[in-house]
Every structure is written in C-alpha cells, then in structure tokens.
Amino acid sequence: MTTLFESNKSTENVGKIKTFSDVTKRKQEVIILKPVNENQRSERTQQEIKMKIDPSKLAIGIEKINNIGKGGVAISCVNNNSKEKLKTTVEKELGGNYEVIEPKLKKPQMIVTGVELEVINQDNENILKSIIEQNQLHTGESMCSEISIHRKFTNKNKKNYGNVIINVEPEMYRKLMNLGKINIGWKRCDIQ
C-alpha cells in the first residue's frame, strides 16, 4: 500500500494542482461568420447557414450558435476538428457572401499602481527594461513579445505618482501575480 502511495507522489505533479474548474473547463472552438452585406440581420445569416450546411453530413458537433453585431454569427464547435471542417465547408459553400474569422485571445492586462512620476515620463522601452531587470523576469525569448505597455497616466490625488497598464502573456501574468509587488526605479509598486 505504501509503494502505491509513494509512486503517486512523483515530482512532476508538484505545483500542478488542478482545481475542479480547471478540470471541467474546455477550450472554446469558435468561428465567426460576418456577412459582406452589413445591413443583413443575424437571423438571416443563421437561416442561410442552416439551409446550406448540414452538420450531420459533415459529422461535426455544434455546441451553440450566437448572434453578434453587424449580422454576424458566432458558432461554437465541440472540438478543433469540427471547427476546421465547418470552416472549410463554409468557405466553399458561402465564401463569396461571408467572411470567416477565427477569434484571437487577448493578452491579460495588469495595472501597476504607485509608479513615480520620473519613471512614467520615461519612454516605454526604458520602463519595460526596468521592470524586467529589477524583478529578474528574464526568459529565453524576446521580452517585447511577453510584456508591453498599453497606457500610462498620472493620479489625480497623488501628483507625484501614476499608474501603468501593461499587457502580458499568460505565463508572465502568473509570475507577476505570484510576486504581488514589483520594483520599478526606487519604489516597490502594487500590481492588480
């Protein structure tokens, strides 16, 4: 009994505890269909798709269809294979009348609060360099792709301080959230 218990305590599982929501969460496989004619309503788009494409013949699974703005429709598929089959079929059957779009995920944003005014007045590249070097966030890749400045502004109440909104990759987001605070210049700033 102890050998079975010890074998389950492998070092590869340390630090990778999954919550219930992590286990049950599935990645959404979505395509967006937008009509060339922007005056067309979403209901008309749905009708046309349902008339021309039969999911049972393609052997694909569709979870749901949502109406979106400008006559568009978002179609959620069960898996990536279903999404790709649907995408090629729509392009073949309805290609001239509709634009097929695969949505891209946005990078997470974080707010760095309490940044000194001298730092905010620097150019974005120097601020990023300061954040990366002072907090030892070096990785093998180019840091420009992992972290970028979205916006910086001063506080109304605290004239000598401001905030910086940064866009980061998901892995960098986890690192920064684990730190809780980061060093920028001569100050230790909160991140949210």
Backbone as ProteinMPNN parsed JSONL, in Angstrom:
{"seq_chain_A": "MTTLFESNKSTENVGKIKTFSDVTKRKQEVIILKPVNENQRSERTQQEIKMKIDPSKLAIGIEKINNIGKGGVAISCVNNNSKEKLKTTVEKELGGNYEVIEPKLKKPQMIVTGVELEVINQDNENILKSIIEQNQLHTGESMCSEISIHRKFTNKNKKNYGNVIINVEPEMYRKLMNLGKINIGWKRCDIQ", "coords_chain_A": {"N_chain_A": [[0.826, -1.196, 0.0], [1.943, 1.251, 0.737], [3.849, 1.628, -1.253], [2.337, 2.137, -3.527], [1.152, 4.551, -2.807], [3.441, 6.157, -2.536], [4.376, 6.144, -5.158], [2.515, 7.72, -6.432], [3.191, 10.202, -5.612], [4.891, 11.65, -7.345], [7.526, 13.78, -8.558], [6.889, 15.319, -10.737], [4.249, 16.146, -10.556], [4.166, 18.011, -8.576], [3.232, 21.221, -7.611], [1.409, 21.479, -9.633], [-1.377, 21.478, -9.092], [-4.672, 20.864, -9.83], [-7.727, 22.587, -10.004], [-11.288, 22.062, -9.542], [-12.672, 23.578, -11.428], [-10.68, 23.918, -13.346], [-10.412, 21.346, -14.344], [-12.933, 20.773, -15.428], [-13.251, 22.767, -17.301], [-13.381, 23.525, -20.724], [-11.661, 24.239, -23.756], [-12.909, 26.744, -25.838], [-13.932, 26.291, -29.118], [-14.308, 28.303, -31.653], [-15.819, 29.872, -34.479], [-16.342, 32.81, -36.394], [-18.821, 34.171, -38.408], [-19.23, 36.665, -40.684], [-21.366, 38.644, -42.602], [-20.867, 39.922, -45.945], [-22.515, 41.961, -46.743], [-23.365, 44.391, -44.644], [-25.824, 45.242, -43.77], [-27.425, 43.106, -43.442], [-29.293, 40.971, -41.294], [-28.621, 39.084, -38.272], [-30.282, 36.869, -37.919], [-31.001, 36.186, -40.518], [-28.522, 35.396, -41.49], [-28.099, 33.098, -39.919], [-30.231, 31.507, -40.889], [-29.443, 31.091, -43.567], [-27.068, 29.647, -43.243], [-28.011, 27.332, -41.975], [-29.651, 26.314, -43.996], [-27.855, 25.696, -46.081], [-25.777, 24.156, -45.009], [-25.282, 21.041, -43.508], [-24.797, 19.722, -40.433], [-24.844, 17.007, -39.642], [-24.209, 15.539, -41.934], [-21.613, 16.327, -42.311], [-20.473, 15.276, -40.105], [-19.933, 16.681, -37.689], [-19.766, 18.367, -34.512], [-21.839, 20.764, -33.081], [-21.967, 23.154, -30.6], [-23.291, 25.586, -29.867], [-25.002, 28.425, -31.339], [-24.56, 31.804, -31.636], [-25.961, 35.048, -32.012], [-24.3, 37.916, -33.21], [-23.027, 41.291, -33.478], [-23.634, 43.413, -36.407], [-24.843, 41.636, -38.219], [-23.53, 39.244, -37.911], [-22.545, 35.877, -36.901], [-21.655, 33.752, -34.243], [-20.228, 30.638, -33.997], [-19.97, 27.897, -31.949], [-17.998, 25.091, -31.698], [-17.627, 21.543, -30.973], [-15.039, 20.421, -30.924], [-11.651, 20.976, -32.161], [-11.294, 19.73, -34.645], [-13.917, 19.579, -35.653], [-14.391, 22.299, -35.893], [-12.539, 23.064, -37.887], [-13.46, 21.551, -40.092], [-16.017, 22.686, -40.428], [-15.29, 25.305, -41.0], [-13.887, 25.098, -43.484], [-15.962, 24.095, -45.075], [-17.881, 26.159, -44.941], [-16.433, 28.22, -46.161], [-16.256, 27.135, -48.712], [-18.975, 26.733, -49.507], [-20.358, 29.147, -48.855], [-18.574, 31.187, -49.312], [-18.279, 33.621, -50.932], [-20.2, 35.349, -49.944], [-19.813, 35.604, -47.233], [-17.536, 36.349, -44.563], [-15.098, 34.48, -42.956], [-13.95, 34.229, -39.713], [-11.481, 33.543, -37.29], [-11.497, 33.961, -33.903], [-9.093, 35.741, -31.921], [-7.291, 35.339, -28.891], [-7.13, 37.749, -26.291], [-4.359, 39.371, -24.714], [-3.7, 39.159, -21.199], [-4.287, 41.971, -19.028], [-2.601, 44.119, -16.733], [-2.49, 46.321, -13.924], [-0.102, 48.506, -12.824], [0.392, 50.116, -9.938], [1.085, 53.228, -8.239], [3.469, 54.212, -9.347], [6.406, 56.118, -9.697], [6.543, 59.541, -10.824], [8.779, 60.327, -12.314], [9.549, 57.949, -13.496], [7.296, 57.332, -15.036], [7.423, 59.347, -16.944], [9.468, 58.494, -18.565], [10.462, 56.813, -21.635], [8.564, 54.091, -23.089], [10.092, 51.76, -23.585], [12.284, 51.931, -21.815], [10.95, 51.781, -19.359], [9.863, 49.19, -19.469], [12.247, 47.725, -19.622], [13.318, 48.325, -17.13], [11.38, 47.138, -15.423], [11.659, 44.409, -16.125], [14.418, 43.83, -15.612], [14.833, 44.636, -12.894], [13.145, 42.963, -11.514], [13.912, 40.455, -12.156], [12.856, 38.976, -14.411], [13.702, 37.643, -16.638], [13.598, 35.737, -19.612], [14.173, 33.163, -22.079], [13.161, 34.061, -24.473], [12.378, 36.939, -26.57], [11.604, 39.757, -24.71], [9.889, 41.696, -25.52], [7.765, 40.526, -26.78], [6.46, 39.301, -24.694], [5.68, 41.18, -22.796], [4.179, 44.369, -22.74], [3.554, 47.921, -22.856], [0.433, 49.282, -22.363], [-0.884, 51.636, -21.612], [-0.193, 54.685, -19.856], [-0.63, 56.786, -17.016], [-1.173, 59.655, -14.866], [-1.952, 60.002, -11.343], [-4.814, 61.658, -10.0], [-5.124, 62.473, -7.353], [-2.643, 61.934, -6.096], [-0.074, 63.631, -7.005], [2.614, 63.104, -7.624], [2.753, 60.527, -8.424], [1.783, 57.73, -10.513], [0.005, 55.447, -12.714], [0.568, 52.428, -14.551], [-0.554, 50.606, -17.259], [-0.17, 47.365, -18.308], [0.245, 44.914, -20.903], [0.442, 41.44, -20.877], [1.845, 38.153, -21.456], [0.162, 35.013, -20.763], [1.76, 33.265, -19.095], [3.662, 35.022, -18.03], [1.923, 36.68, -16.674], [1.065, 35.003, -14.588], [3.503, 34.738, -13.201], [3.96, 37.401, -12.372], [1.684, 37.866, -10.782], [2.164, 36.078, -8.724], [4.332, 37.325, -7.555], [3.194, 39.677, -6.523], [4.0, 42.339, -5.771], [6.051, 44.662, -7.546], [9.355, 45.863, -8.371], [10.114, 49.094, -9.418], [12.23, 51.433, -10.538], [13.031, 53.39, -7.74], [11.061, 52.49, -6.132], [8.659, 50.212, -4.72], [6.029, 48.709, -6.235], [2.484, 48.099, -6.328], [0.676, 45.495, -8.01], [-2.149, 44.757, -10.001]], "CA_chain_A": [[0.0, 0.0, 0.0], [2.793, 2.441, 0.794], [4.528, 1.827, -2.531], [1.374, 2.772, -4.426], [1.027, 5.939, -2.362], [4.682, 6.859, -2.843], [4.508, 6.31, -6.605], [1.638, 8.813, -6.844], [3.787, 11.466, -5.184], [6.014, 11.941, -8.225], [7.934, 15.185, -8.54], [6.318, 16.062, -11.863], [2.934, 16.674, -10.202], [4.292, 19.035, -7.55], [2.982, 22.564, -8.128], [0.423, 21.44, -10.711], [-2.652, 21.076, -8.524], [-5.774, 21.356, -10.652], [-8.992, 22.789, -9.318], [-12.431, 21.472, -10.234], [-12.982, 24.387, -12.608], [-9.665, 23.638, -14.359], [-10.677, 20.033, -14.925], [-14.167, 20.791, -16.218], [-13.217, 23.815, -18.323], [-12.923, 23.135, -22.049], [-11.337, 25.353, -24.631], [-13.958, 27.03, -26.819], [-13.542, 26.29, -30.526], [-15.313, 29.211, -32.209], [-15.586, 30.648, -35.696], [-17.289, 33.911, -36.56], [-19.215, 34.425, -39.793], [-19.766, 38.011, -40.876], [-21.789, 38.824, -43.992], [-20.277, 41.038, -46.687], [-23.542, 42.99, -46.65], [-23.512, 44.685, -43.219], [-27.227, 45.519, -43.453], [-28.1, 41.831, -43.209], [-29.514, 40.662, -39.88], [-28.043, 37.815, -37.813], [-31.254, 35.8, -38.134], [-30.875, 35.812, -41.931], [-27.26, 34.66, -41.588], [-28.354, 31.766, -39.354], [-31.094, 30.772, -41.824], [-28.661, 30.695, -44.731], [-26.133, 28.593, -42.832], [-28.776, 26.111, -41.703], [-30.159, 25.787, -45.263], [-26.793, 25.228, -46.97], [-24.82, 23.26, -44.358], [-25.892, 20.045, -42.626], [-23.752, 19.198, -39.547], [-24.856, 15.541, -39.57], [-23.491, 15.028, -43.106], [-20.194, 16.614, -42.111], [-20.072, 14.574, -38.876], [-19.337, 17.646, -36.767], [-20.599, 18.717, -33.369], [-22.041, 22.195, -32.841], [-22.48, 23.386, -29.245], [-24.288, 26.653, -29.883], [-24.874, 29.5, -32.321], [-24.945, 33.086, -31.033], [-25.995, 36.226, -32.871], [-23.413, 39.007, -32.804], [-23.307, 42.53, -34.191], [-23.466, 43.6, -37.848], [-25.324, 40.479, -38.963], [-22.633, 38.112, -37.74], [-22.932, 34.731, -36.089], [-20.548, 33.014, -33.634], [-20.57, 29.218, -33.91], [-19.085, 27.137, -31.062], [-17.921, 23.679, -32.069], [-17.242, 20.639, -29.893], [-13.583, 20.268, -30.91], [-10.927, 21.676, -33.22], [-11.555, 19.042, -35.908], [-15.233, 20.046, -36.11], [-14.25, 23.705, -36.284], [-11.837, 23.134, -39.17], [-14.374, 21.047, -41.133], [-17.052, 23.699, -40.642], [-14.658, 26.474, -41.623], [-13.646, 24.828, -44.909], [-17.261, 23.953, -45.741], [-18.484, 27.497, -45.064], [-15.678, 28.947, -47.184], [-16.596, 26.559, -50.013], [-20.397, 26.915, -49.816], [-20.835, 30.53, -48.68], [-17.378, 32.028, -49.304], [-18.426, 34.943, -51.524], [-21.14, 36.184, -49.193], [-19.451, 35.69, -45.815], [-16.136, 36.351, -44.146], [-14.903, 33.548, -41.845], [-12.92, 34.763, -38.82], [-11.185, 32.816, -36.052], [-11.152, 34.98, -32.909], [-7.81, 35.615, -31.237], [-7.371, 35.661, -27.473], [-6.432, 38.956, -25.879], [-3.406, 39.193, -23.624], [-4.168, 39.73, -19.934], [-3.77, 43.288, -18.658], [-2.355, 44.351, -15.313], [-2.244, 47.72, -13.578], [0.969, 48.739, -11.861], [-0.018, 51.354, -9.268], [2.061, 53.91, -7.392], [4.731, 54.391, -10.063], [6.877, 57.5, -9.571], [6.347, 60.385, -12.0], [10.013, 60.293, -13.121], [9.525, 56.709, -14.275], [6.208, 57.438, -16.02], [7.847, 60.255, -18.006], [10.433, 57.815, -19.429], [9.816, 56.125, -22.758], [8.039, 52.76, -22.753], [11.149, 50.753, -23.625], [13.051, 52.018, -20.565], [10.098, 51.292, -18.264], [9.827, 47.731, -19.589], [13.578, 47.229, -19.272], [13.415, 48.454, -15.677], [10.523, 46.107, -14.813], [12.224, 43.086, -16.387], [15.709, 43.64, -14.951], [14.756, 44.776, -11.446], [12.356, 41.876, -10.935], [14.503, 39.219, -12.668], [11.838, 38.306, -15.223], [14.329, 37.259, -17.9], [13.327, 34.428, -20.208], [14.966, 32.958, -23.282], [12.558, 34.746, -25.614], [12.373, 38.392, -26.558], [10.638, 40.221, -23.726], [8.913, 42.573, -26.178], [6.572, 39.748, -27.106], [5.794, 38.855, -23.471], [5.174, 42.284, -21.986], [4.154, 45.656, -23.443], [2.801, 48.951, -22.143], [-0.809, 49.666, -23.032], [-1.189, 53.033, -21.311], [0.309, 55.199, -18.58], [-1.308, 58.027, -16.643], [-0.88, 60.124, -13.505], [-3.078, 60.025, -10.408], [-5.331, 62.995, -9.712], [-4.906, 62.786, -5.942], [-1.212, 61.886, -5.795], [0.522, 64.268, -8.191], [3.946, 62.586, -7.925], [2.66, 59.111, -8.75], [0.849, 57.378, -11.573], [-0.241, 54.027, -12.961], [0.945, 51.916, -15.865], [-1.301, 49.405, -17.648], [0.684, 46.544, -19.165], [-0.278, 43.678, -21.494], [1.427, 40.384, -20.652], [1.492, 36.782, -21.829], [-0.4, 34.31, -19.601], [2.798, 32.759, -18.183], [4.212, 36.194, -17.337], [0.857, 37.12, -15.77], [1.144, 34.159, -13.387], [4.721, 35.109, -12.466], [3.77, 38.701, -11.726], [0.682, 37.735, -9.721], [2.822, 35.412, -7.598], [5.18, 38.316, -6.887], [2.323, 40.591, -5.768], [4.537, 43.69, -5.941], [7.263, 44.671, -8.368], [10.242, 47.008, -8.21], [10.305, 49.976, -10.568], [13.009, 52.567, -10.035], [13.308, 53.349, -6.308], [9.807, 52.198, -5.426], [8.026, 48.893, -4.847], [4.67, 49.059, -6.67], [1.458, 47.052, -6.342], [0.117, 45.119, -9.309], [-3.506, 44.216, -9.901]], "C_chain_A": [[0.865, 1.253, 0.0], [3.505, 2.679, -0.525], [3.612, 2.489, -3.551], [1.222, 4.245, -4.088], [2.265, 6.746, -2.725], [4.837, 7.085, -4.34], [3.623, 7.436, -7.123], [2.202, 10.173, -6.468], [4.994, 11.812, -6.055], [6.297, 13.434, -8.25], [7.336, 15.981, -9.68], [4.957, 16.662, -11.545], [2.992, 17.775, -9.159], [4.099, 20.403, -8.187], [1.957, 22.612, -9.246], [-0.921, 20.946, -10.191], [-3.765, 21.707, -9.348], [-7.025, 21.5, -9.798], [-10.105, 22.133, -10.128], [-12.755, 22.246, -11.507], [-11.954, 24.181, -13.715], [-9.958, 22.331, -15.087], [-11.888, 20.075, -15.845], [-14.153, 21.807, -17.35], [-12.668, 23.247, -19.633], [-12.613, 24.382, -22.852], [-12.45, 25.513, -25.661], [-13.349, 27.048, -28.219], [-14.613, 27.067, -31.279], [-14.855, 29.746, -33.558], [-16.689, 31.7, -35.782], [-17.549, 34.092, -38.047], [-19.821, 35.809, -39.861], [-20.156, 38.163, -42.341], [-21.072, 40.014, -44.632], [-21.228, 42.23, -46.638], [-23.829, 43.251, -45.166], [-24.95, 44.996, -42.814], [-28.014, 44.242, -43.161], [-28.198, 41.558, -41.71], [-28.933, 39.279, -39.543], [-28.98, 36.634, -38.045], [-31.175, 35.275, -39.567], [-29.597, 34.999, -42.146], [-27.446, 33.235, -41.07], [-29.188, 30.911, -40.297], [-30.287, 30.235, -42.997], [-27.703, 29.557, -44.4], [-26.878, 27.277, -42.65], [-29.343, 25.49, -42.976], [-29.054, 25.119, -46.076], [-25.872, 24.186, -46.34], [-25.559, 22.343, -43.385], [-24.794, 19.433, -41.747], [-23.71, 17.669, -39.484], [-24.127, 14.918, -40.761], [-21.987, 15.247, -42.975], [-19.615, 15.866, -40.915], [-19.321, 15.511, -37.936], [-20.316, 17.935, -35.635], [-20.645, 20.219, -33.17], [-22.619, 22.353, -31.44], [-23.574, 24.441, -29.236], [-23.975, 27.647, -30.989], [-25.393, 30.768, -31.66], [-24.963, 34.181, -32.084], [-25.041, 37.265, -32.306], [-23.722, 40.215, -33.68], [-23.031, 42.475, -35.679], [-23.818, 42.355, -38.65], [-24.482, 39.236, -38.813], [-23.198, 37.035, -36.837], [-21.663, 34.086, -35.55], [-20.997, 31.575, -33.444], [-19.521, 28.516, -33.053], [-19.153, 25.668, -31.441], [-17.409, 22.854, -30.889], [-15.729, 20.5, -29.789], [-12.967, 20.976, -32.113], [-11.189, 21.048, -34.584], [-12.892, 19.488, -36.498], [-15.152, 21.482, -36.608], [-13.596, 23.825, -37.658], [-12.715, 22.636, -40.321], [-15.438, 22.087, -41.467], [-16.48, 24.904, -41.378], [-14.44, 26.246, -43.121], [-14.953, 24.7, -45.684], [-17.928, 25.305, -45.949], [-17.767, 28.299, -46.136], [-16.023, 28.443, -48.582], [-18.034, 26.892, -50.416], [-20.839, 28.382, -49.821], [-19.715, 31.564, -48.786], [-17.543, 33.433, -49.846], [-19.284, 35.889, -50.712], [-20.73, 36.426, -47.743], [-17.945, 35.686, -45.619], [-16.029, 35.443, -42.925], [-13.717, 34.035, -41.016], [-12.743, 33.818, -37.64], [-10.768, 33.851, -35.014], [-9.812, 34.676, -32.238], [-7.991, 36.025, -29.781], [-6.583, 36.929, -27.174], [-5.451, 38.616, -24.763], [-3.981, 39.784, -22.344], [-3.527, 41.09, -19.672], [-3.607, 43.369, -17.151], [-2.127, 45.839, -15.105], [-1.141, 47.754, -12.534], [0.678, 50.097, -11.237], [1.115, 51.921, -8.429], [3.419, 54.082, -8.034], [5.127, 55.866, -9.982], [6.761, 58.238, -10.902], [7.577, 60.38, -12.91], [10.048, 59.054, -14.016], [8.461, 56.789, -15.368], [6.612, 58.324, -17.191], [8.897, 59.641, -18.926], [9.695, 57.173, -20.603], [9.48, 54.681, -22.364], [9.122, 51.691, -22.682], [11.969, 50.752, -22.336], [12.245, 51.506, -19.374], [10.054, 49.766, -18.292], [11.153, 47.108, -19.186], [13.771, 47.254, -17.759], [12.605, 47.363, -14.974], [11.169, 44.731, -14.941], [13.503, 42.854, -15.593], [15.611, 43.707, -13.434], [14.006, 43.631, -10.78], [12.793, 40.503, -11.432], [13.478, 38.366, -13.418], [12.394, 37.858, -16.57], [13.873, 35.875, -18.327], [14.17, 34.326, -21.461], [14.449, 33.738, -24.48], [12.749, 36.254, -25.513], [11.277, 38.868, -25.615], [9.588, 41.129, -24.357], [7.637, 41.814, -26.505], [5.798, 39.352, -25.853], [5.158, 39.979, -22.677], [5.237, 43.575, -22.807], [3.303, 46.634, -22.647], [1.599, 49.352, -22.981], [-1.067, 51.159, -22.846], [-0.532, 53.42, -19.996], [-0.339, 56.543, -18.298], [-0.974, 58.376, -15.203], [-2.147, 60.101, -12.661], [-3.522, 61.455, -10.162], [-5.004, 63.404, -8.284], [-3.43, 62.851, -5.58], [-0.46, 62.384, -7.023], [1.869, 63.666, -8.588], [3.94, 61.117, -8.342], [1.649, 58.884, -9.868], [0.698, 55.875, -11.685], [0.186, 53.667, -14.377], [0.128, 50.653, -16.119], [-0.434, 48.638, -18.636], [-0.098, 45.34, -19.688], [0.807, 42.624, -21.346], [0.915, 39.054, -21.191], [0.97, 36.059, -20.588], [0.641, 33.798, -18.606], [3.415, 33.899, -17.374], [3.192, 36.733, -16.336], [0.913, 36.326, -14.468], [2.363, 34.515, -12.542], [4.515, 36.404, -11.695], [2.744, 38.632, -10.6], [1.261, 37.026, -8.503], [3.728, 36.372, -6.838], [4.344, 39.264, -6.029], [2.72, 42.045, -5.901], [5.777, 43.587, -6.808], [8.055, 45.937, -8.107], [10.312, 47.778, -9.517], [11.015, 51.211, -10.042], [13.321, 52.369, -8.56], [12.089, 52.946, -5.493], [9.35, 50.767, -5.69], [6.536, 49.146, -5.083], [3.748, 47.841, -6.647], [1.058, 46.747, -7.777], [-1.239, 44.471, -9.089], [-3.904, 43.635, -11.232]], "O_chain_A": [[0.538, 2.224, -0.682], [3.746, 3.83, -0.886], [4.061, 3.31, -4.35], [1.169, 5.091, -4.981], [2.155, 7.888, -3.171], [5.375, 8.112, -4.754], [3.939, 8.048, -8.143], [1.728, 11.195, -6.964], [6.025, 12.232, -5.53], [5.411, 14.25, -7.995], [7.276, 17.208, -9.603], [4.545, 17.611, -12.213], [1.977, 18.413, -8.88], [4.734, 20.712, -9.196], [1.663, 23.692, -9.76], [-1.535, 20.074, -10.805], [-3.8, 22.923, -9.542], [-7.335, 20.639, -8.975], [-9.889, 21.7, -11.26], [-13.074, 21.654, -12.538], [-12.298, 24.255, -14.895], [-9.772, 22.229, -16.3], [-11.873, 19.48, -16.923], [-14.967, 21.714, -18.269], [-11.634, 22.58, -19.653], [-13.216, 25.437, -22.657], [-12.881, 24.54, -26.278], [-12.363, 27.743, -28.465], [-15.705, 26.55, -31.517], [-13.676, 30.035, -33.763], [-17.807, 31.5, -35.308], [-16.616, 34.159, -38.848], [-20.805, 36.101, -39.181], [-19.363, 37.845, -43.228], [-20.719, 40.981, -43.957], [-20.792, 43.373, -46.506], [-24.463, 42.429, -44.505], [-25.26, 45.01, -41.623], [-29.147, 44.305, -42.685], [-27.283, 41.881, -40.953], [-28.778, 38.426, -40.417], [-28.527, 35.526, -38.333], [-31.271, 34.07, -39.801], [-29.596, 34.025, -42.899], [-27.004, 32.277, -41.704], [-28.898, 29.73, -40.489], [-30.424, 29.073, -43.377], [-27.547, 28.619, -45.182], [-26.428, 26.231, -43.117], [-29.504, 24.271, -43.043], [-29.289, 24.083, -46.698], [-25.247, 23.407, -47.059], [-26.349, 22.795, -42.556], [-23.945, 18.7, -42.254], [-22.638, 17.095, -39.292], [-23.492, 13.874, -40.613], [-21.189, 14.45, -43.468], [-18.397, 15.828, -40.736], [-18.234, 15.196, -37.451], [-21.528, 17.77, -35.78], [-19.605, 20.874, -33.098], [-23.647, 21.755, -31.123], [-24.649, 24.23, -28.674], [-22.859, 27.71, -31.505], [-26.527, 30.808, -31.182], [-24.085, 34.239, -32.945], [-24.973, 37.474, -31.095], [-24.602, 40.147, -34.537], [-22.296, 41.611, -36.159], [-23.164, 42.051, -39.648], [-24.702, 38.258, -39.528], [-24.175, 37.237, -36.116], [-20.701, 33.888, -36.293], [-22.019, 31.315, -32.808], [-18.334, 28.531, -33.378], [-20.231, 25.077, -31.497], [-16.836, 23.388, -29.938], [-15.188, 20.466, -28.684], [-13.676, 21.505, -32.97], [-11.297, 21.764, -35.58], [-12.991, 19.745, -37.698], [-15.765, 21.838, -37.615], [-14.051, 24.601, -38.498], [-12.717, 23.227, -41.401], [-15.727, 22.34, -42.636], [-17.119, 25.454, -42.275], [-14.772, 27.108, -43.934], [-15.041, 25.148, -46.828], [-18.481, 25.568, -47.017], [-18.407, 28.985, -46.933], [-16.077, 29.226, -49.53], [-18.278, 27.291, -51.555], [-21.604, 28.802, -50.689], [-19.903, 32.711, -48.382], [-16.991, 34.369, -49.268], [-19.111, 37.106, -50.786], [-21.235, 37.344, -47.097], [-17.193, 35.102, -46.399], [-16.779, 35.61, -41.963], [-12.62, 34.23, -41.539], [-13.72, 33.347, -37.058], [-9.779, 34.556, -35.22], [-9.452, 33.52, -32.02], [-8.751, 36.945, -29.475], [-5.508, 37.154, -27.731], [-5.678, 37.699, -23.973], [-4.675, 40.799, -22.39], [-2.379, 41.332, -20.043], [-4.37, 42.77, -16.393], [-1.633, 46.532, -15.994], [-1.238, 47.109, -11.49], [0.71, 51.117, -11.926], [1.991, 51.19, -7.968], [4.431, 54.096, -7.333], [4.294, 56.752, -10.173], [6.867, 57.636, -11.97], [7.444, 60.423, -14.133], [10.519, 59.109, -15.152], [8.698, 56.362, -16.498], [6.187, 58.079, -18.32], [9.192, 60.212, -19.976], [8.475, 57.01, -20.575], [10.051, 54.134, -21.421], [9.078, 50.816, -21.818], [12.311, 49.687, -21.822], [12.798, 50.867, -18.479], [10.191, 49.122, -17.252], [11.187, 46.09, -18.494], [14.32, 46.317, -17.18], [13.094, 46.736, -14.035], [11.219, 43.974, -13.972], [13.665, 41.806, -14.969], [16.247, 42.908, -12.746], [14.217, 43.36, -9.598], [12.129, 39.501, -11.164], [13.266, 37.196, -13.099], [11.644, 37.71, -17.535], [13.773, 34.959, -17.511], [14.813, 35.297, -21.862], [15.208, 34.043, -25.4], [13.22, 36.771, -24.499], [10.135, 38.421, -25.72], [8.511, 41.313, -23.791], [6.55, 42.392, -26.507], [4.597, 39.093, -25.933], [4.189, 39.75, -21.954], [6.23, 43.839, -23.486], [2.441, 46.233, -21.865], [1.729, 49.713, -24.151], [-1.422, 51.861, -23.793], [-0.337, 52.576, -19.122], [-0.572, 57.34, -19.208], [-0.552, 57.525, -14.421], [-3.261, 60.171, -13.18], [-2.694, 62.366, -10.12], [-4.646, 64.554, -8.032], [-3.014, 63.735, -4.831], [-0.241, 61.629, -7.97], [2.236, 63.708, -9.762], [4.996, 60.531, -8.584], [0.786, 59.72, -10.134], [1.202, 55.124, -10.85], [0.165, 54.504, -15.28], [0.116, 49.739, -15.295], [-0.016, 49.174, -19.663], [-0.983, 44.816, -19.012], [1.969, 42.884, -21.655], [-0.289, 38.855, -21.358], [1.301, 36.45, -19.469], [0.429, 33.887, -17.397], [3.659, 33.757, -16.176], [3.569, 37.195, -15.259], [0.82, 36.894, -13.38], [2.274, 34.587, -11.316], [4.852, 36.496, -10.514], [2.921, 39.277, -9.567], [0.892, 37.338, -7.371], [3.879, 36.255, -5.622], [4.751, 39.615, -4.921], [1.864, 42.901, -6.123], [6.467, 42.568, -6.813], [7.508, 46.953, -7.678], [10.538, 47.204, -10.583], [10.48, 51.944, -9.21], [13.816, 51.314, -8.163], [12.104, 53.061, -4.267], [9.622, 50.194, -6.745], [5.86, 49.726, -4.233], [4.169, 46.714, -6.908], [1.094, 47.617, -8.646], [-1.448, 43.736, -8.123], [-5.015, 43.123, -11.374]]}, "name": "protein", "num_of_chains": 1, "seq": "MTTLFESNKSTENVGKIKTFSDVTKRKQEVIILKPVNENQRSERTQQEIKMKIDPSKLAIGIEKINNIGKGGVAISCVNNNSKEKLKTTVEKELGGNYEVIEPKLKKPQMIVTGVELEVINQDNENILKSIIEQNQLHTGESMCSEISIHRKFTNKNKKNYGNVIINVEPEMYRKLMNLGKINIGWKRCDIQ"}
